[in-house]
Amino acid sequence: MKKMIPDFKKMSEQENKITMLTAYDFPTARIMEKAGVDVILVGDSLGMVVLGYDSTVPVTMEDMLHHAKAVRRGAPNTFMIVDMPYLTYARPEDALRNAGRLMQEGGADAVKLEGGEEYREIVSFLTKAGIPVVGHIGLTPQTAGLLGGYKVQGTEIHSASKLLRDAGMLAQAGVFMLVLEAIPALLAAKITQSISVPTIGIGAGNQCDGQVLVIHDMIGASDKTVPTFVKQYAMIEPLIVDAVQKYCEEVKDTAFPSDKHSFSMKEEVLNKLT
């Protein structure tokens, strides 16, 4: 049964951890629903993972809608959060229009946006309009350049205090869930204890109310170096490379397709051809 927003609050209160993974296409989403993941995130990480960009900045609304639709078809019974891409929520009216498209066209159950207290007005505006919002603080990939790159956040008193304040402001503004990325585990635990909405960690220790990872990192679908907070539960790239190499060899050797993989016809029919 598809979980809904009140279920996540109840799960956090009962210390039943929330599982979340990214998906960007129909077959992956289908597998995730079959495996029983609680939440699918159609992340703008698709820019790097699927589209080959070096950051999430080039990802457009059309990109997000395209992939969200595919994921929704693959996992119709799983709660789906869709990221709002870079510069699509700078002003309340832009945020409402774009979030509305992700909900109406993309099939999102909720949208996610990055940023702290500076976005509390946007969050409040969206939630009052009936759009469920997930917050995201700590390492925010869309503005990683301003944060000094892809590195841990909140290790000093000033930055840690800001993150604690950001979390409280976003919760007050109406987010129903908050992603904490690349922050110290102790700080994530303090934030989790200080706010009334579930927290989802990614590189934030195990005291958050749930966890999220990028699926391609988790299953070893590429040879790129993954962040230190990622646990790889499988390594599928070598298996795929091996399969493709064997296919190429068999095609060149005419071992594939064999009779088993070919269709037959009666010779008498063939002989009647002119």
ZAMARGU-4260 file (C-alpha; in steps of 0.2 Angstrom, whole numbers, plus 5000, padded with zeros to 4 digits):
<rodrens>
0) 5000/5000/5000 | 5006/5017/4995 | 5012/5027/5010 | 5007/5045/5012 | 5013/5060/5022
5) 5004/5056/5039 | 5013/5038/5038 | 5030/5046/5038 | 5026/5056/5053 | 5020/5040/5062
10) 5035/5030/5056 | 5047/5043/5064 | 5037/5043/5080 | 5038/5024/5081 | 5056/5024/5076
15) 5052/5014/5061 | 5066/5020/5048 | 5060/5028/5032 | 5069/5021/5016 | 5071/5032/5001
20) 5081/5029/4985 | 5083/5039/4969 | 5076/5033/4952 | 5075/5041/4935 | 5067/5028/4924
25) 5053/5016/4922 | 5062/4999/4925 | 5072/5005/4940 | 5056/5012/4948 | 5047/4996/4945
30) 5061/4986/4954 | 5061/4998/4968 | 5042/4996/4970 | 5044/4978/4970 | 5058/4978/4983
35) 5047/4989/4994 | 5056/5005/4996 | 5045/5018/5006 | 5049/5033/4995 | 5056/5036/4978
40) 5066/5052/4974 | 5067/5058/4957 | 5082/5069/4960 | 5090/5082/4949 | 5106/5071/4952
45) 5100/5064/4936 | 5110/5078/4928 | 5126/5069/4933 | 5120/5051/4934 | 5110/5050/4919
50) 5113/5065/4907 | 5132/5066/4910 | 5133/5084/4916 | 5146/5089/4929 | 5133/5096/4941
55) 5114/5098/4944 | 5114/5116/4937 | 5110/5112/4919 | 5095/5101/4923 | 5078/5109/4917
60) 5060/5107/4921 | 5057/5097/4905 | 5071/5085/4911 | 5063/5083/4928 | 5045/5081/4920
65) 5051/5068/4908 | 5060/5057/4921 | 5046/5059/4934 | 5033/5053/4922 | 5043/5038/4918
70) 5046/5034/4936 | 5027/5036/4940 | 5023/5024/4927 | 5035/5011/4934 | 5030/5014/4953
75) 5012/5019/4953 | 5010/5014/4971 | 5025/5022/4979 | 5026/5039/4986 | 5037/5050/4974
80) 5046/5066/4978 | 5053/5076/4963 | 5067/5089/4964 | 5064/5107/4959 | 5078/5111/4948
85) 5090/5126/4949 | 5082/5143/4948 | 5064/5136/4946 | 5059/5142/4964 | 5068/5159/4966
90) 5051/5168/4967 | 5035/5162/4975 | 5025/5163/4958 | 5039/5154/4949 | 5039/5141/4963
95) 5020/5138/4962 | 5020/5137/4944 | 5034/5124/4942 | 5029/5114/4958 | 5011/5113/4951
100) 5018/5106/4934 | 5028/5093/4944 | 5012/5088/4953 | 5000/5089/4939 | 5011/5083/4924
105) 5024/5073/4932 | 5013/5064/4945 | 5024/5070/4960 | 5017/5067/4977 | 5028/5081/4984
110) 5042/5092/4978 | 5059/5095/4986 | 5069/5111/4986 | 5086/5116/4992 | 5090/5130/5005
115) 5088/5135/5022 | 5079/5150/5031 | 5080/5161/5015 | 5067/5149/5007 | 5055/5149/5021
120) 5043/5161/5012 | 5043/5150/4997 | 5040/5134/5007 | 5025/5143/5016 | 5018/5149/5000
125) 5018/5132/4992 | 5011/5123/5007 | 4997/5136/5009 | 4993/5132/4990 | 4992/5114/4995
130) 5009/5108/4988 | 5018/5096/5000 | 5036/5102/5002 | 5052/5092/5007 | 5067/5103/5013
135) 5085/5100/5009 | 5100/5108/5019 | 5118/5104/5023 | 5127/5101/5006 | 5115/5108/4993
140) 5122/5102/4976 | 5114/5116/4966 | 5124/5129/4976 | 5139/5118/4980 | 5151/5131/4973
145) 5145/5144/4986 | 5149/5131/4999 | 5166/5127/4994 | 5163/5112/4984 | 5156/5094/4988
150) 5161/5093/5006 | 5154/5091/5023 | 5145/5105/5031 | 5141/5111/5048 | 5158/5107/5057
155) 5161/5124/5064 | 5150/5133/5077 | 5143/5146/5065 | 5139/5134/5051 | 5131/5121/5063
160) 5121/5135/5071 | 5114/5140/5055 | 5109/5123/5050 | 5100/5121/5066 | 5091/5137/5063
165) 5088/5133/5045 | 5080/5116/5051 | 5068/5125/5063 | 5063/5138/5051 | 5059/5126/5037
170) 5049/5115/5049 | 5039/5131/5055 | 5036/5136/5037 | 5028/5119/5033 | 5040/5106/5026
175) 5034/5089/5031 | 5051/5081/5029 | 5069/5087/5029 | 5084/5080/5020 | 5101/5082/5029
180) 5116/5080/5017 | 5134/5078/5022 | 5134/5085/5040 | 5141/5078/5056 | 5131/5063/5063
185) 5130/5072/5080 | 5123/5088/5072 | 5110/5078/5062 | 5105/5069/5078 | 5102/5086/5087
190) 5092/5093/5072 | 5082/5077/5071 | 5078/5079/5090 | 5074/5098/5088 | 5061/5097/5075
195) 5044/5089/5073 | 5046/5083/5055 | 5055/5067/5049 | 5073/5069/5044 | 5081/5059/5030
200) 5100/5058/5030 | 5113/5056/5016 | 5130/5056/5024 | 5122/5062/5041 | 5123/5047/5052
205) 5110/5034/5057 | 5101/5045/5070 | 5090/5052/5056 | 5072/5046/5054 | 5077/5038/5037
210) 5090/5037/5024 | 5092/5041/5005 | 5106/5036/4992 | 5108/5038/4974 | 5104/5021/4967
215) 5118/5021/4954 | 5130/5024/4968 | 5122/5010/4979 | 5123/4997/4966 | 5140/5001/4958
220) 5133/5006/4941 | 5148/5016/4936 | 5167/5016/4939 | 5167/5034/4947 | 5172/5036/4964
225) 5157/5037/4976 | 5156/5048/4992 | 5163/5041/5008 | 5145/5040/5015 | 5139/5028/5001
230) 5138/5009/5005 | 5139/4999/4989 | 5127/4984/4990 | 5132/4977/4973 | 5144/4981/4959
235) 5134/4979/4943 | 5145/4988/4931 | 5158/4974/4929 | 5144/4962/4926 | 5136/4973/4912
240) 5153/4976/4904 | 5157/4957/4904 | 5140/4953/4896 | 5142/4966/4883 | 5159/4960/4879
245) 5153/4942/4877 | 5139/4948/4866 | 5151/4957/4854 | 5162/4942/4853 | 5148/4930/4849
250) 5141/4941/4836 | 5158/4942/4827 | 5160/4923/4829 | 5142/4920/4822 | 5139/4911/4838
255) 5124/4922/4841 | 5111/4921/4836 | 5110/4902/4836 | 5096/4891/4830 | 5088/4893/4847
260) 5087/4912/4845 | 5081/4911/4827 | 5065/4908/4818 | 5062/4894/4806 | 5052/4891/4790
265) 5048/4876/4779 | 5060/4873/4765 | 5046/4870/4753 | 5040/4888/4756 | 5058/4895/4753
270) 5059/4885/4737 | 5044/4893/4730 | 5052/4910/4731 | 5058/4917/4715
</rodrens>
